[in-house]
Amino acid sequence: MRKEELIAFLNKQTTELDELDDGLVRSLIEQITVYGIERLIIEFKSGAKATI
């Protein structure tokens, strides 16, 4: 899924997610790398990365 598709999809959502949607997660996220208790990197299929 490309960045533009991700943004369009999220903008169409009318409710908050209150439980894990495995299909949604798998369609958006390529990989999650955990670096201990205080840092992880989420790599999206669009190529974007988020450090938490």
PDBQT receptor file of N, H, CA, C and O in Angstrom, charges set to zero:
ATOM      1  N   MET A   1       0.857  -1.171   0.000  1.00  0.00    +0.000 N 
ATOM      2  CA  MET A   1       0.000   0.000   0.000  1.00  0.00    +0.000 C 
ATOM      3  C   MET A   1       0.902   1.232   0.000  1.00  0.00    +0.000 C 
ATOM      4  O   MET A   1       1.825   1.332   0.809  1.00  0.00    +0.000 OA
ATOM      5  N   ARG A   2       0.636   2.153  -0.895  1.00  0.00    +0.000 N 
ATOM      6  H   ARG A   2      -0.113   2.072  -1.552  1.00  0.00    +0.000 HD
ATOM      7  CA  ARG A   2       1.431   3.367  -0.993  1.00  0.00    +0.000 C 
ATOM      8  C   ARG A   2       0.955   4.405   0.006  1.00  0.00    +0.000 C 
ATOM      9  O   ARG A   2      -0.144   4.306   0.551  1.00  0.00    +0.000 OA
ATOM     10  N   LYS A   3       1.788   5.391   0.234  1.00  0.00    +0.000 N 
ATOM     11  H   LYS A   3       2.681   5.471  -0.210  1.00  0.00    +0.000 HD
ATOM     12  CA  LYS A   3       1.496   6.422   1.223  1.00  0.00    +0.000 C 
ATOM     13  C   LYS A   3       0.159   7.104   0.940  1.00  0.00    +0.000 C 
ATOM     14  O   LYS A   3      -0.632   7.316   1.860  1.00  0.00    +0.000 OA
ATOM     15  N   GLU A   4      -0.099   7.445  -0.309  1.00  0.00    +0.000 N 
ATOM     16  H   GLU A   4       0.544   7.272  -1.056  1.00  0.00    +0.000 HD
ATOM     17  CA  GLU A   4      -1.351   8.118  -0.666  1.00  0.00    +0.000 C 
ATOM     18  C   GLU A   4      -2.559   7.225  -0.388  1.00  0.00    +0.000 C 
ATOM     19  O   GLU A   4      -3.595   7.700   0.078  1.00  0.00    +0.000 OA
ATOM     20  N   GLU A   5      -2.419   5.933  -0.676  1.00  0.00    +0.000 N 
ATOM     21  H   GLU A   5      -1.577   5.548  -1.054  1.00  0.00    +0.000 HD
ATOM     22  CA  GLU A   5      -3.500   4.986  -0.409  1.00  0.00    +0.000 C 
ATOM     23  C   GLU A   5      -3.750   4.866   1.086  1.00  0.00    +0.000 C 
ATOM     24  O   GLU A   5      -4.899   4.793   1.522  1.00  0.00    +0.000 OA
ATOM     25  N   LEU A   6      -2.679   4.846   1.873  1.00  0.00    +0.000 N 
ATOM     26  H   LEU A   6      -1.745   4.905   1.519  1.00  0.00    +0.000 HD
ATOM     27  CA  LEU A   6      -2.800   4.763   3.325  1.00  0.00    +0.000 C 
ATOM     28  C   LEU A   6      -3.539   5.975   3.870  1.00  0.00    +0.000 C 
ATOM     29  O   LEU A   6      -4.447   5.831   4.689  1.00  0.00    +0.000 OA
ATOM     30  N   ILE A   7      -3.165   7.156   3.427  1.00  0.00    +0.000 N 
ATOM     31  H   ILE A   7      -2.427   7.273   2.762  1.00  0.00    +0.000 HD
ATOM     32  CA  ILE A   7      -3.817   8.380   3.894  1.00  0.00    +0.000 C 
ATOM     33  C   ILE A   7      -5.289   8.383   3.507  1.00  0.00    +0.000 C 
ATOM     34  O   ILE A   7      -6.138   8.732   4.326  1.00  0.00    +0.000 OA
ATOM     35  N   ALA A   8      -5.606   8.002   2.277  1.00  0.00    +0.000 N 
ATOM     36  H   ALA A   8      -4.917   7.718   1.611  1.00  0.00    +0.000 HD
ATOM     37  CA  ALA A   8      -7.001   7.957   1.834  1.00  0.00    +0.000 C 
ATOM     38  C   ALA A   8      -7.799   6.954   2.658  1.00  0.00    +0.000 C 
ATOM     39  O   ALA A   8      -8.931   7.233   3.054  1.00  0.00    +0.000 OA
ATOM     40  N   PHE A   9      -7.211   5.789   2.917  1.00  0.00    +0.000 N 
ATOM     41  H   PHE A   9      -6.291   5.562   2.596  1.00  0.00    +0.000 HD
ATOM     42  CA  PHE A   9      -7.888   4.769   3.714  1.00  0.00    +0.000 C 
ATOM     43  C   PHE A   9      -8.181   5.287   5.113  1.00  0.00    +0.000 C 
ATOM     44  O   PHE A   9      -9.304   5.153   5.601  1.00  0.00    +0.000 OA
ATOM     45  N   LEU A  10      -7.181   5.879   5.765  1.00  0.00    +0.000 N 
ATOM     46  H   LEU A  10      -6.269   5.989   5.369  1.00  0.00    +0.000 HD
ATOM     47  CA  LEU A  10      -7.366   6.376   7.128  1.00  0.00    +0.000 C 
ATOM     48  C   LEU A  10      -8.382   7.507   7.180  1.00  0.00    +0.000 C 
ATOM     49  O   LEU A  10      -9.144   7.609   8.141  1.00  0.00    +0.000 OA
ATOM     50  N   ASN A  11      -8.403   8.347   6.171  1.00  0.00    +0.000 N 
ATOM     51  H   ASN A  11      -7.784   8.264   5.390  1.00  0.00    +0.000 HD
ATOM     52  CA  ASN A  11      -9.368   9.446   6.141  1.00  0.00    +0.000 C 
ATOM     53  C   ASN A  11     -10.804   8.954   5.976  1.00  0.00    +0.000 C 
ATOM     54  O   ASN A  11     -11.740   9.649   6.369  1.00  0.00    +0.000 OA
ATOM     55  N   LYS A  12     -10.989   7.772   5.403  1.00  0.00    +0.000 N 
ATOM     56  H   LYS A  12     -10.228   7.208   5.084  1.00  0.00    +0.000 HD
ATOM     57  CA  LYS A  12     -12.327   7.215   5.205  1.00  0.00    +0.000 C 
ATOM     58  C   LYS A  12     -12.899   6.567   6.463  1.00  0.00    +0.000 C 
ATOM     59  O   LYS A  12     -14.101   6.312   6.535  1.00  0.00    +0.000 OA
ATOM     60  N   GLN A  13     -12.049   6.298   7.453  1.00  0.00    +0.000 N 
ATOM     61  H   GLN A  13     -11.073   6.505   7.395  1.00  0.00    +0.000 HD
ATOM     62  CA  GLN A  13     -12.503   5.621   8.665  1.00  0.00    +0.000 C 
ATOM     63  C   GLN A  13     -13.422   6.535   9.464  1.00  0.00    +0.000 C 
ATOM     64  O   GLN A  13     -13.103   7.700   9.703  1.00  0.00    +0.000 OA
ATOM     65  N   THR A  14     -14.557   5.998   9.871  1.00  0.00    +0.000 N 
ATOM     66  H   THR A  14     -14.817   5.052   9.677  1.00  0.00    +0.000 HD
ATOM     67  CA  THR A  14     -15.550   6.798  10.591  1.00  0.00    +0.000 C 
ATOM     68  C   THR A  14     -15.560   6.514  12.085  1.00  0.00    +0.000 C 
ATOM     69  O   THR A  14     -16.172   7.254  12.854  1.00  0.00    +0.000 OA
ATOM     70  N   THR A  15     -14.898   5.465  12.492  1.00  0.00    +0.000 N 
ATOM     71  H   THR A  15     -14.401   4.863  11.867  1.00  0.00    +0.000 HD
ATOM     72  CA  THR A  15     -14.863   5.132  13.917  1.00  0.00    +0.000 C 
ATOM     73  C   THR A  15     -13.429   4.861  14.342  1.00  0.00    +0.000 C 
ATOM     74  O   THR A  15     -12.564   4.555  13.521  1.00  0.00    +0.000 OA
ATOM     75  N   GLU A  16     -13.199   4.980  15.630  1.00  0.00    +0.000 N 
ATOM     76  H   GLU A  16     -13.901   5.229  16.297  1.00  0.00    +0.000 HD
ATOM     77  CA  GLU A  16     -11.894   4.639  16.172  1.00  0.00    +0.000 C 
ATOM     78  C   GLU A  16     -11.762   3.127  16.260  1.00  0.00    +0.000 C 
ATOM     79  O   GLU A  16     -12.740   2.419  16.500  1.00  0.00    +0.000 OA
ATOM     80  N   LEU A  17     -10.558   2.649  16.066  1.00  0.00    +0.000 N 
ATOM     81  H   LEU A  17      -9.763   3.225  15.872  1.00  0.00    +0.000 HD
ATOM     82  CA  LEU A  17     -10.310   1.224  16.234  1.00  0.00    +0.000 C 
ATOM     83  C   LEU A  17     -10.140   0.941  17.717  1.00  0.00    +0.000 C 
ATOM     84  O   LEU A  17      -9.315   1.572  18.377  1.00  0.00    +0.000 OA
ATOM     85  N   ASP A  18     -10.906   0.003  18.245  1.00  0.00    +0.000 N 
ATOM     86  H   ASP A  18     -11.576  -0.510  17.709  1.00  0.00    +0.000 HD
ATOM     87  CA  ASP A  18     -10.794  -0.324  19.669  1.00  0.00    +0.000 C 
ATOM     88  C   ASP A  18     -10.292  -1.748  19.892  1.00  0.00    +0.000 C 
ATOM     89  O   ASP A  18     -10.237  -2.229  21.024  1.00  0.00    +0.000 OA
ATOM     90  N   GLU A  19      -9.928  -2.412  18.802  1.00  0.00    +0.000 N 
ATOM     91  H   GLU A  19      -9.972  -2.022  17.883  1.00  0.00    +0.000 HD
ATOM     92  CA  GLU A  19      -9.322  -3.730  18.915  1.00  0.00    +0.000 C 
ATOM     93  C   GLU A  19      -8.404  -3.937  17.716  1.00  0.00    +0.000 C 
ATOM     94  O   GLU A  19      -8.538  -3.267  16.691  1.00  0.00    +0.000 OA
ATOM     95  N   LEU A  20      -7.482  -4.861  17.857  1.00  0.00    +0.000 N 
ATOM     96  H   LEU A  20      -7.373  -5.405  18.689  1.00  0.00    +0.000 HD
ATOM     97  CA  LEU A  20      -6.522  -5.135  16.799  1.00  0.00    +0.000 C 
ATOM     98  C   LEU A  20      -7.222  -5.706  15.576  1.00  0.00    +0.000 C 
ATOM     99  O   LEU A  20      -7.996  -6.658  15.681  1.00  0.00    +0.000 OA
ATOM    100  N   ASP A  21      -6.952  -5.129  14.435  1.00  0.00    +0.000 N 
ATOM    101  H   ASP A  21      -6.323  -4.356  14.350  1.00  0.00    +0.000 HD
ATOM    102  CA  ASP A  21      -7.446  -5.647  13.166  1.00  0.00    +0.000 C 
ATOM    103  C   ASP A  21      -6.244  -6.242  12.438  1.00  0.00    +0.000 C 
ATOM    104  O   ASP A  21      -5.496  -5.521  11.777  1.00  0.00    +0.000 OA
ATOM    105  N   ASP A  22      -6.060  -7.541  12.556  1.00  0.00    +0.000 N 
ATOM    106  H   ASP A  22      -6.668  -8.127  13.093  1.00  0.00    +0.000 HD
ATOM    107  CA  ASP A  22      -4.885  -8.212  12.015  1.00  0.00    +0.000 C 
ATOM    108  C   ASP A  22      -4.727  -7.967  10.515  1.00  0.00    +0.000 C 
ATOM    109  O   ASP A  22      -3.613  -7.755  10.036  1.00  0.00    +0.000 OA
ATOM    110  N   GLY A  23      -5.816  -7.996   9.787  1.00  0.00    +0.000 N 
ATOM    111  H   GLY A  23      -6.721  -8.169  10.177  1.00  0.00    +0.000 HD
ATOM    112  CA  GLY A  23      -5.752  -7.765   8.345  1.00  0.00    +0.000 C 
ATOM    113  C   GLY A  23      -5.259  -6.370   8.013  1.00  0.00    +0.000 C 
ATOM    114  O   GLY A  23      -4.466  -6.185   7.089  1.00  0.00    +0.000 OA
ATOM    115  N   LEU A  24      -5.730  -5.395   8.765  1.00  0.00    +0.000 N 
ATOM    116  H   LEU A  24      -6.374  -5.545   9.515  1.00  0.00    +0.000 HD
ATOM    117  CA  LEU A  24      -5.301  -4.011   8.562  1.00  0.00    +0.000 C 
ATOM    118  C   LEU A  24      -3.814  -3.865   8.860  1.00  0.00    +0.000 C 
ATOM    119  O   LEU A  24      -3.075  -3.253   8.088  1.00  0.00    +0.000 OA
ATOM    120  N   VAL A  25      -3.382  -4.427   9.977  1.00  0.00    +0.000 N 
ATOM    121  H   VAL A  25      -3.982  -4.924  10.604  1.00  0.00    +0.000 HD
ATOM    122  CA  VAL A  25      -1.966  -4.346  10.359  1.00  0.00    +0.000 C 
ATOM    123  C   VAL A  25      -1.094  -4.980   9.283  1.00  0.00    +0.000 C 
ATOM    124  O   VAL A  25      -0.087  -4.399   8.878  1.00  0.00    +0.000 OA
ATOM    125  N   ARG A  26      -1.468  -6.150   8.824  1.00  0.00    +0.000 N 
ATOM    126  H   ARG A  26      -2.287  -6.622   9.152  1.00  0.00    +0.000 HD
ATOM    127  CA  ARG A  26      -0.659  -6.852   7.822  1.00  0.00    +0.000 C 
ATOM    128  C   ARG A  26      -0.649  -6.133   6.478  1.00  0.00    +0.000 C 
ATOM    129  O   ARG A  26       0.319  -6.248   5.727  1.00  0.00    +0.000 OA
ATOM    130  N   SER A  27      -1.703  -5.398   6.167  1.00  0.00    +0.000 N 
ATOM    131  H   SER A  27      -2.489  -5.305   6.778  1.00  0.00    +0.000 HD
ATOM    132  CA  SER A  27      -1.731  -4.677   4.894  1.00  0.00    +0.000 C 
ATOM    133  C   SER A  27      -0.922  -3.388   4.939  1.00  0.00    +0.000 C 
ATOM    134  O   SER A  27      -0.537  -2.870   3.891  1.00  0.00    +0.000 OA
ATOM    135  N   LEU A  28      -0.656  -2.861   6.126  1.00  0.00    +0.000 N 
ATOM    136  H   LEU A  28      -0.968  -3.281   6.977  1.00  0.00    +0.000 HD
ATOM    137  CA  LEU A  28       0.044  -1.583   6.258  1.00  0.00    +0.000 C 
ATOM    138  C   LEU A  28       1.506  -1.709   6.663  1.00  0.00    +0.000 C 
ATOM    139  O   LEU A  28       2.339  -0.917   6.221  1.00  0.00    +0.000 OA
ATOM    140  N   ILE A  29       1.829  -2.693   7.497  1.00  0.00    +0.000 N 
ATOM    141  H   ILE A  29       1.152  -3.336   7.856  1.00  0.00    +0.000 HD
ATOM    142  CA  ILE A  29       3.154  -2.756   8.115  1.00  0.00    +0.000 C 
ATOM    143  C   ILE A  29       3.996  -3.863   7.493  1.00  0.00    +0.000 C 
ATOM    144  O   ILE A  29       3.562  -5.009   7.373  1.00  0.00    +0.000 OA
ATOM    145  N   GLU A  30       5.196  -3.493   7.106  1.00  0.00    +0.000 N 
ATOM    146  H   GLU A  30       5.549  -2.562   7.203  1.00  0.00    +0.000 HD
ATOM    147  CA  GLU A  30       6.158  -4.450   6.557  1.00  0.00    +0.000 C 
ATOM    148  C   GLU A  30       6.926  -5.143   7.672  1.00  0.00    +0.000 C 
ATOM    149  O   GLU A  30       7.110  -6.360   7.646  1.00  0.00    +0.000 OA
ATOM    150  N   GLN A  31       7.380  -4.351   8.664  1.00  0.00    +0.000 N 
ATOM    151  H   GLN A  31       7.231  -3.362   8.685  1.00  0.00    +0.000 HD
ATOM    152  CA  GLN A  31       8.241  -4.917   9.700  1.00  0.00    +0.000 C 
ATOM    153  C   GLN A  31       8.241  -4.015  10.926  1.00  0.00    +0.000 C 
ATOM    154  O   GLN A  31       8.135  -2.794  10.811  1.00  0.00    +0.000 OA
ATOM    155  N   ILE A  32       8.362  -4.627  12.101  1.00  0.00    +0.000 N 
ATOM    156  H   ILE A  32       8.449  -5.619  12.194  1.00  0.00    +0.000 HD
ATOM    157  CA  ILE A  32       8.561  -3.895  13.349  1.00  0.00    +0.000 C 
ATOM    158  C   ILE A  32       9.841  -4.434  13.976  1.00  0.00    +0.000 C 
ATOM    159  O   ILE A  32       9.986  -5.639  14.181  1.00  0.00    +0.000 OA
ATOM    160  N   THR A  33      10.774  -3.520  14.279  1.00  0.00    +0.000 N 
ATOM    161  H   THR A  33      10.656  -2.541  14.113  1.00  0.00    +0.000 HD
ATOM    162  CA  THR A  33      12.035  -3.896  14.908  1.00  0.00    +0.000 C 
ATOM    163  C   THR A  33      12.060  -3.318  16.311  1.00  0.00    +0.000 C 
ATOM    164  O   THR A  33      11.888  -2.113  16.499  1.00  0.00    +0.000 OA
ATOM    165  N   VAL A  34      12.274  -4.182  17.296  1.00  0.00    +0.000 N 
ATOM    166  H   VAL A  34      12.414  -5.161  17.143  1.00  0.00    +0.000 HD
ATOM    167  CA  VAL A  34      12.282  -3.763  18.699  1.00  0.00    +0.000 C 
ATOM    168  C   VAL A  34      13.726  -3.660  19.174  1.00  0.00    +0.000 C 
ATOM    169  O   VAL A  34      14.513  -4.596  19.038  1.00  0.00    +0.000 OA
ATOM    170  N   TYR A  35      14.055  -2.491  19.737  1.00  0.00    +0.000 N 
ATOM    171  H   TYR A  35      13.416  -1.730  19.847  1.00  0.00    +0.000 HD
ATOM    172  CA  TYR A  35      15.383  -2.235  20.303  1.00  0.00    +0.000 C 
ATOM    173  C   TYR A  35      15.228  -2.005  21.796  1.00  0.00    +0.000 C 
ATOM    174  O   TYR A  35      15.396  -0.883  22.273  1.00  0.00    +0.000 OA
ATOM    175  N   GLY A  36      14.915  -3.040  22.523  1.00  0.00    +0.000 N 
ATOM    176  H   GLY A  36      14.779  -3.951  22.135  1.00  0.00    +0.000 HD
ATOM    177  CA  GLY A  36      14.745  -2.925  23.966  1.00  0.00    +0.000 C 
ATOM    178  C   GLY A  36      13.391  -2.346  24.335  1.00  0.00    +0.000 C 
ATOM    179  O   GLY A  36      12.498  -2.224  23.496  1.00  0.00    +0.000 OA
ATOM    180  N   ILE A  37      13.256  -1.995  25.599  1.00  0.00    +0.000 N 
ATOM    181  H   ILE A  37      13.982  -2.095  26.280  1.00  0.00    +0.000 HD
ATOM    182  CA  ILE A  37      11.965  -1.569  26.136  1.00  0.00    +0.000 C 
ATOM    183  C   ILE A  37      11.576  -0.148  25.715  1.00  0.00    +0.000 C 
ATOM    184  O   ILE A  37      10.401   0.212  25.775  1.00  0.00    +0.000 OA
ATOM    185  N   GLU A  38      12.549   0.658  25.292  1.00  0.00    +0.000 N 
ATOM    186  H   GLU A  38      13.504   0.366  25.243  1.00  0.00    +0.000 HD
ATOM    187  CA  GLU A  38      12.257   2.066  25.051  1.00  0.00    +0.000 C 
ATOM    188  C   GLU A  38      12.238   2.494  23.595  1.00  0.00    +0.000 C 
ATOM    189  O   GLU A  38      11.984   3.666  23.318  1.00  0.00    +0.000 OA
ATOM    190  N   ARG A  39      12.493   1.601  22.657  1.00  0.00    +0.000 N 
ATOM    191  H   ARG A  39      12.699   0.649  22.882  1.00  0.00    +0.000 HD
ATOM    192  CA  ARG A  39      12.551   2.042  21.262  1.00  0.00    +0.000 C 
ATOM    193  C   ARG A  39      12.157   0.922  20.311  1.00  0.00    +0.000 C 
ATOM    194  O   ARG A  39      12.592  -0.220  20.455  1.00  0.00    +0.000 OA
ATOM    195  N   LEU A  40      11.319   1.273  19.329  1.00  0.00    +0.000 N 
ATOM    196  H   LEU A  40      10.965   2.201  19.211  1.00  0.00    +0.000 HD
ATOM    197  CA  LEU A  40      11.018   0.362  18.243  1.00  0.00    +0.000 C 
ATOM    198  C   LEU A  40      10.830   1.160  16.970  1.00  0.00    +0.000 C 
ATOM    199  O   LEU A  40      10.484   2.340  17.004  1.00  0.00    +0.000 OA
ATOM    200  N   ILE A  41      11.064   0.499  15.846  1.00  0.00    +0.000 N 
ATOM    201  H   ILE A  41      11.346  -0.461  15.819  1.00  0.00    +0.000 HD
ATOM    202  CA  ILE A  41      10.908   1.135  14.546  1.00  0.00    +0.000 C 
ATOM    203  C   ILE A  41       9.858   0.359  13.768  1.00  0.00    +0.000 C 
ATOM    204  O   ILE A  41       9.957  -0.857  13.607  1.00  0.00    +0.000 OA
ATOM    205  N   ILE A  42       8.854   1.079  13.289  1.00  0.00    +0.000 N 
ATOM    206  H   ILE A  42       8.774   2.067  13.420  1.00  0.00    +0.000 HD
ATOM    207  CA  ILE A  42       7.804   0.489  12.463  1.00  0.00    +0.000 C 
ATOM    208  C   ILE A  42       8.090   0.878  11.020  1.00  0.00    +0.000 C 
ATOM    209  O   ILE A  42       8.182   2.063  10.699  1.00  0.00    +0.000 OA
ATOM    210  N   GLU A  43       8.230  -0.120  10.151  1.00  0.00    +0.000 N 
ATOM    211  H   GLU A  43       8.155  -1.082  10.412  1.00  0.00    +0.000 HD
ATOM    212  CA  GLU A  43       8.452   0.127   8.733  1.00  0.00    +0.000 C 
ATOM    213  C   GLU A  43       7.164  -0.224   7.988  1.00  0.00    +0.000 C 
ATOM    214  O   GLU A  43       6.704  -1.365   8.014  1.00  0.00    +0.000 OA
ATOM    215  N   PHE A  44       6.596   0.780   7.325  1.00  0.00    +0.000 N 
ATOM    216  H   PHE A  44       6.969   1.707   7.304  1.00  0.00    +0.000 HD
ATOM    217  CA  PHE A  44       5.356   0.593   6.588  1.00  0.00    +0.000 C 
ATOM    218  C   PHE A  44       5.656   0.118   5.171  1.00  0.00    +0.000 C 
ATOM    219  O   PHE A  44       6.752   0.336   4.656  1.00  0.00    +0.000 OA
ATOM    220  N   LYS A  45       4.695  -0.520   4.557  1.00  0.00    +0.000 N 
ATOM    221  H   LYS A  45       3.804  -0.697   4.976  1.00  0.00    +0.000 HD
ATOM    222  CA  LYS A  45       4.860  -1.002   3.190  1.00  0.00    +0.000 C 
ATOM    223  C   LYS A  45       5.044   0.143   2.211  1.00  0.00    +0.000 C 
ATOM    224  O   LYS A  45       5.555  -0.059   1.110  1.00  0.00    +0.000 OA
ATOM    225  N   SER A  46       4.637   1.337   2.597  1.00  0.00    +0.000 N 
ATOM    226  H   SER A  46       4.221   1.501   3.492  1.00  0.00    +0.000 HD
ATOM    227  CA  SER A  46       4.813   2.513   1.746  1.00  0.00    +0.000 C 
ATOM    228  C   SER A  46       6.261   2.978   1.719  1.00  0.00    +0.000 C 
ATOM    229  O   SER A  46       6.638   3.800   0.884  1.00  0.00    +0.000 OA
ATOM    230  N   GLY A  47       7.079   2.448   2.642  1.00  0.00    +0.000 N 
ATOM    231  H   GLY A  47       6.772   1.781   3.321  1.00  0.00    +0.000 HD
ATOM    232  CA  GLY A  47       8.466   2.867   2.739  1.00  0.00    +0.000 C 
ATOM    233  C   GLY A  47       8.708   3.829   3.886  1.00  0.00    +0.000 C 
ATOM    234  O   GLY A  47       9.857   4.085   4.244  1.00  0.00    +0.000 OA
ATOM    235  N   ALA A  48       7.654   4.361   4.462  1.00  0.00    +0.000 N 
ATOM    236  H   ALA A  48       6.721   4.153   4.171  1.00  0.00    +0.000 HD
ATOM    237  CA  ALA A  48       7.787   5.277   5.599  1.00  0.00    +0.000 C 
ATOM    238  C   ALA A  48       8.209   4.500   6.837  1.00  0.00    +0.000 C 
ATOM    239  O   ALA A  48       7.923   3.310   6.973  1.00  0.00    +0.000 OA
ATOM    240  N   LYS A  49       8.901   5.200   7.744  1.00  0.00    +0.000 N 
ATOM    241  H   LYS A  49       9.134   6.167   7.635  1.00  0.00    +0.000 HD
ATOM    242  CA  LYS A  49       9.323   4.596   9.007  1.00  0.00    +0.000 C 
ATOM    243  C   LYS A  49       8.904   5.501  10.151  1.00  0.00    +0.000 C 
ATOM    244  O   LYS A  49       8.901   6.725  10.021  1.00  0.00    +0.000 OA
ATOM    245  N   ALA A  50       8.550   4.889  11.271  1.00  0.00    +0.000 N 
ATOM    246  H   ALA A  50       8.552   3.895  11.377  1.00  0.00    +0.000 HD
ATOM    247  CA  ALA A  50       8.207   5.629  12.484  1.00  0.00    +0.000 C 
ATOM    248  C   ALA A  50       8.995   5.032  13.637  1.00  0.00    +0.000 C 
ATOM    249  O   ALA A  50       9.005   3.816  13.830  1.00  0.00    +0.000 OA
ATOM    250  N   THR A  51       9.653   5.894  14.403  1.00  0.00    +0.000 N 
ATOM    251  H   THR A  51       9.645   6.882  14.247  1.00  0.00    +0.000 HD
ATOM    252  CA  THR A  51      10.391   5.456  15.586  1.00  0.00    +0.000 C 
ATOM    253  C   THR A  51       9.586   5.828  16.815  1.00  0.00    +0.000 C 
ATOM    254  O   THR A  51       9.172   6.976  16.979  1.00  0.00    +0.000 OA
ATOM    255  N   ILE A  52       9.370   4.852  17.670  1.00  0.00    +0.000 N 
ATOM    256  H   ILE A  52       9.707   3.920  17.537  1.00  0.00    +0.000 HD
ATOM    257  CA  ILE A  52       8.581   5.081  18.888  1.00  0.00    +0.000 C 
ATOM    258  C   ILE A  52       9.431   4.718  20.083  1.00  0.00    +0.000 C 
ATOM    259  O   ILE A  52       8.976   4.829  21.221  1.00  0.00    +0.000 OA
TER     260      ILE A  52
